[in-house]
């Protein structure tokens, strides 16, 4: 089956290319209405927003993971992730900033494009960074459009609740799916006094619920619940009719998200309590690098298998030539 992303092509563009062949038109129409479509980099069917809705309706947990570049996008896809998030956490875990508030729209776009080149099968969501959507709904729509057009994102995520209702409505009204994010909103860490668990008191728990209901009403297709106690997150999940994607919010959510570099152990400045380290890749990579240093220093690397041979007669001629020069 040819590999192409039908979602990026409109029927109006495709039909004339097929000429007058009715059979072809009909098979295209059949293909158009019957995802799965195989994708270029993996043999997986393309995940769309409808796949996410179906998983939720079937009560099947949704998997989400961050990716920050082409190889991690590709690996997330190969590993079977449903939704790839180009999260602004990449500011800290991949670019070394102290917080997510420093990263710019252009930097995020650069990473979003790279992830999109690798993650063809999963549904790609990109964070709108701090400062790109709070000022006005108009600015938010303009920036969201950039993430779809220039960053090849299929949805955007923004942090906040009740106060963002109008903004979410405006972005979804132009055809861009929005993923909400309530509870701990790291972009507001200055106002929160750090990266603190939210919803630990009755009042706070109700306020997070109010935020989740507000973003649902505004049109979000799902909402991230970050760092809230499990009973609160489970209750919110039961109150909503859209999927909740938990991070540090227990096992009662409709799905889970983690930051890739945390879970594979390549970011060692700190590991949040909620993160399970599936690998300690930092140790593996450091050991490989120091072995490489040793082998270069001892001239063990490169060995013959890593060198390009010359044809024997050409090598002979070349050695003769050198001898004559001496
Ligand atoms: O930026 C990010 O990686 C996120 C996840 C923690 C949900 O927003």
Boltz pocket constraint, residues with backbone or C-beta under 6 A from the ligand:
constraints:
  - pocket:
      binder: B
      contacts: [[A, 66], [A, 85], [A, 86], [A, 87], [A, 88], [A, 89], [A, 90], [A, 127], [A, 181], [A, 224], [A, 226], [A, 247], [A, 257], [A, 258], [A, 259]]
      max_distance: 6.0
